[in-house]
């Protein structure tokens, strides 16, 4: 990243920051944490770490990134340089921090000086390092999706609760005011009784053919594959060796499920906030979807998912709707989106269509005051800052792991429904499909030893 681009981006992030607390209990810190800083290790040094998680965290003065880890040694070194340059530019000293490098994040978790970790890895490497970090007593900021299976998501949530660490999901829409305002208005009856929710979520295109390539010397490809099957290496299927453009693994089912998990967790999480279904899920789901017949990219394209909830709400999700969430009630509707915000320059979003962040059937709805005796939802100014604030206070973050698991579960059962015709009955309490062995067999994925959550001693 060029210096000018880096500093301009940093300045824009700092301009939107809020005053984070500077005094944190000593029990939160490593033994040698200088100046009461929260010492943080970054796991995964790719696109989302550089564009979003590192700048989002380092802007707060009570945080101090002291270590990086990546299975690509080139990216790991560039991550170290990225962090050190940020601190040199903002702190005025090239000696502010000497960032440690770990080619295996498990070694980072043994470092007693590290209090917390940020996990910005590919989707198939989310649950395992998060579980192992919790077992090591580290606090966690975890990029979505929470997991790639219902089973590992439930395991993660249970372990985080048992260990008492603070995990914040990277569902940053919760810290965007328009999503909270929309949810508060809906929860307080400003559009009457909600009966329908429509979520706009794009599919992915089919991909190119990609012949096998030599594995770069700087990439530990076996570890990058992790618990997934061994397949021939191709740069298109992993990440660019030059630059930090959108990686191809996002469009390969071996490593994720496509946009239904890529952005689905964001929108399902926000929708659940307004529907008051954060700790449950639908009771039925059915879907249709198109999948590529050739090429390396094989996640879903155009699709439609219908989910029914016990409270009478029906939720539809499709690329045919404008990207965002539309709540429809007996007395009107509210639409909410990210507006012009993007987490990364390569986000596949039509900003022109969704630039209006908050809209309603009647403008007066949006001007309605939420009174003192009405429902007021959790308010956060910035997702990373809220996490750091909670490490000080010990309070639950705005996007805790159980809510993250529940939102991710909607993504995962929707993806399963794309593969199995007809309506599937779902038990949100028991987290299984009712009388459907084929669907239940997809609640787990096979894991390649020694990688995977199946092989963690819990």
N, C-alpha and C positions, 0 to 999 in steps of 0.2 A: 504494500500500500504506500503511495507516495505521501511525502510529508504534508503537503498542503491539504490533500484529501483527508488525511488522518486528523489533522488539527481542526479542519472545518467540521468534521463529523463529531469530534470530541466537544467542540464548542457548542454545537447544537444540542448534544446530550446534556451538557452541564447547564444550559439555559433552561431546561425543563426540570431540573432536579429540585429536591426539597431538602430542608435542613435535617439531616439525619443525626441521631444522637451521637455524641462523642465519648460518652462514658459508658462502659460496658462491664458487667460483673467479671471479676478475675476468673471465675469458674468457667467462663466461656472460652478462655484463651489457652493457647499452648504455653508451655513453661517459660519460653523466652520471648513472648510476644512484646515487641517494643511499643511504648506509648499507648498501651491499651488498644491495640489494633486486633481485628479479627483476621487471623492468618488463613489464607484461602489457597487451595490447590485447584488448578484448572485441569479437568480430564477431558481431552478432546480439544484440539487447537485449530479446528477448521472454520468454515464460513460463519456458522451461527455464533461461535465463540468470539471471533474477531469483530463481527458486525454488530453483535447484540449483547452477549452475556458478559464479556470482559469490560467493554466500555460502560455497560449498565451497572456493573458492580464497582469498578475502580473509581467512578465519579464520587463515591461516598468516602469521606475521610476516615471513617472507622473501619474500613476494609483495606486489606493489604494482600495482594496476590503474591505469593512467595514461591510457587512451584507450578510446573506444567507437566502434563503427561500426554503422549500420543504414540501410537504404533507406527507412525510415519516420522522418522527422525528429522526429516527436512522441515515438516510442519511444526514439530516440537521446538526446534531451534528458532524458527521464525516466530513461534508463540512466545518464547523467552524474550526475543528481541522486541516484539510488539509491546509486551508488558513493561520491560525496562525503559523503552523509549517513551511510553506514556508517562511513567513516573518521572523520568528525566525532564520531560517537557513541562509537566505540571508542578513538580516539586522543586525544580531548579537544581537538581543534583543527580549526576550519573551514578552516584554511589548509594542512592536511596534503597535499592534492593538488588541483590544478586540472585536471580530466579533459579531455583533448582530444577533439574530435568529428570524425569523418570520415564523410561521406556515401558515400564509395567506399573500401572496405577496401584497395584497391590502393595508395591514398595512405598508409594506415597502415603497409603493409608497407615503404614507403620510409623510414619514421621510424627512424633509427639508435638512438634511445633505447629502442625497444621490442625486448625480447629474445624474447618468446613471445606467442602468441595463443591465445585460446579461441574455438572456432568452435561457436556454438549456433544455427545458422541452420536454416531448413527443409531437408528431406532432399535436395532437388535442388540445394542450394547447399552441399554438404559437400565433395565431392572437389576441386572447382575451387579454392576458397580455400585448402584444405589443401595442394594441389600448389604453388600460387603462394607460399604461406608458406614451404614447404620450399625452394623455389628461391631465396627471399630470405634464407635462412639463419635463419629463425625457428623456434623450437621450438613444438610444437602440442599442444593438448588438443582432441580432435575428438569431438563428439557422434556417436553411432551413428544410422543405419547408416553404415558406412564409405563406401558408394557406392550408386548405383542401378543400376549395371551391373558385370558381371565385368570388362569392359575397363578402365573408369576406376579400379576398385579395384586392379587389377594395376599400372596406371600409377602410382598414388599410392604403393603399397608400394615399387615399384622406385626412385622418385625420393627418397623418404625415406631409403632405404638408401644411395643414391648420395651424397646431400648430408650424411649423418651427423647429421641433426637428431633430436631425441627427440620422438616422437609417442605420446601416450597416448590410447587410445580411451576414450570415456565409458561403458564397460561395467562400471559400478561394483559389480556383483554379485561381481566378483573380489575386492573389498575387504571383502565381508561374510563374517565368519568361517564361517558355516554352509555356504556354498558350497565354501570351501576344505576344510573338515572332511569334507564329503560326498565330494568328489573324492578326498581322501587315503585315506579308508576304502575307496572303490571300487578305487582304483589299487593298494592293498595287499591286495586279495583278501578283504576282510571279508565280502563277500556271494558269494564264490566267483567263478566265471567269469561275467562279465556277458554276457547274450544279448539283452536288450531294454531300451530306454530310452523312456519315455513323457513327453512334454512337453505341459503344459497351456498353451494360448495362445488367448485369445479372438479372435473375429472382430469386425467392426464392423457396426453397423446400416446399413440404407439411409438415405439422407438426404433433405432437403427439396428442393423446387424453389426456385431462387434466381434471380430476374430480374436483368438487367443494372442496374448502378448507376453513378453518376458516380464517377470515381476521386478519392479525397481528395487535396487539394493537398499534404499532407504525405508522400504515398507515391509513390516512384519505381516505378511498377507495371511498367514495361518491364524494369527491372533486377531487380525481385522475381521476375518470370517467368523471367528468365535464359535458359537454353538450351532451355526448353520452349516449345511453340507459343503464339502470342498468342490469348488467349480473352477474352471480355468480363469486366470486373471485377465481382465481387460480394463483399461483405464476408464472407459465409459461407464463401467459398472461399479466403480469405486469412487474416486474423486480426482479432479484434475491435478496433474503433477506440477503444473504452472498456474498460479493464480488460485482464486477462491470462488469460482463460479458455482452455480447450482450443481450438486453432484448427481450422477446417474443412479446411485443406489436408492434414491428416493422413489424411483419408478420400477423397482424390482421387488416382487413379493417375498423373496427370500429374506430381505432385510427390513421389510415394512409391509404396508398394505395400500400404499398410495395416499391420495388426498383424504380418504375417509379417516385415516389416523393422522395424516400430516397436518391438516388444518381442522379436521373434524373435532378433535378434542377441544380446541378453542371454542368453536361455536356450540357444541353440545354442552360444554361447561357453562357458557354464558346463558344458553337457553334454560338450563336447569335452574339457574339462579332466579330467573323470572318465573319459572313454572313451579318453584318450591319442590323440586325433585332431586336435590343435590345428593341425598344419601340413599337413593333408590334407583329405579330404572324402569324401562317400559315393561309391559306385561306381554307384548307381542311385537314381532318385527317381520316385515317381508320386504323383498327388494328385487329389482331387476337391474342388470348392469351389462355393459359391453366390455369384453376383454380382447386385447390384441391377439391375432392369430399367428403373428410372426414378429421377429425382432427381439432385442434384448429386454426392452421395457415391457413388462407384462402386468402392471397393476390396472385397476379398473379405469375405463374411460367414462362415457356418459352413463348416468345411473339415476335411479329413484329409489328412495327408502321410505317406507311408512312404518312408524312406530306408535303404538297405542299405550297410554298410561292409565293407571288405575283411577286417577282423578278426573278422567274423562277427556283429557287433552289428546289430540292426534298430532303428531309431528311428522312433517314431510321434509326430506332433504334431497336436493337435486342441483345439478349444475344449471338447470333451466331457470332457477331463481337468481335474483341479484345477490351477489356475495354479501352475506349478513344474516340477520335474524328478524323475522316479521312475526310479531305476536298479534293474533286476531281474536277479538272478544265480541261480546254481544253489544257493546257500545262503541266500537271503533277498533283501530289498529295502531301499533307502534312498530317502526322499523329502526334497527340500529346496525351500524357497521363500523369498521375501523376508520372510515373516511380516507384521508390521504396517507395515513400511517402505513409504513412497511417495516418489518423487522430486519429485512435484508434487501439489498438492491436488486436481487434476482427473484424476489417473490413474484409468483405468477398471478397477479391481480389486475383487473381492469379498474384502475383508480377512478376513471371518469364516471363509470357506472355506479360506484359505491362511495363517491366523494362526500355525499351528504351523510354525515355520521349519525344523525338522529332526525327522524321524521315521524309524523303522525297523521291520522285521518282528519284531525282538527288541531290546528296549532295551539289552541288553548290547553290541550292535554299536556303539552310539554312545559307549559308555564305553571302548571298546578303545583302548589306548595305541599311538600310532605310534612304534615303537622307532627308535633312532638309526640302525640300518643299513637302515631301510626308506625308502620314497619320501616326502620332505617337499617340499611344493609352496610356491611363492612366497607369502610372507606380506606383506600390506599392511593398514594400519589404515584408510586413507582414500584414495580414488582420486586426488583432486586433490593431496593431500599427497604421495602416492607419486610423482606426476609432478614436483612441485617438488623432492623429495628426489633424484630421478634427474638433474635439471638440475645439482645440486651434485656428485653422484658420477660422473656419466657412465654409470651402469649402465642396462641396459634396463628400461623400466617394466613393471608387471605386465600391462598390456594393450597390447602393441606392435602396430604397424600390420599386420604380416603375419598375426598371429593374428586381428586384427580383420577383415582381408580374407577370411580363410578362413571365419570364422563368418558374415560377411555373405554370402559365396558360397552357403552353405546356404540362407539366406533367399531369395536371388535365383533359384536353380535350383528351389526349391520353388514360387516364384511362377510361374515359367515352366511347371512341371508342372501347375499349376492350369489353364493355358490349352490344354495339349496332352494329349489322351487317351493312356492306356497308360503302360507303364514306359519311362523314358528312361535310357539308359546314359550315365554321366558319367565322364570322365577327369579325376580331380583333379590330376594332374600337368600335363597339357596344358591344363587348364581349358577343355574343350569337350565337347559332346555327341558321342557316337559314332554316325555314320551317321544324323544327323537335322538336315537343313538348316533346317527350320522352327524348331526349338529353338535352333540356333546363331545364327539371325538375330536372336534376342532377347537375345543377350549384349551388345548395344550398343543405344543409343537415338539417334535423330536429334537433332542439336543445332542450335539457332538461332544463327546468327552475329550478333554477335561473341562470344556467350557460349558456354561449354562447354569441356571439357578437350581437345577436338579442335583448338582454336585456340590452345593454350598453346605457346609456344616452349620446348621442354624440352632 
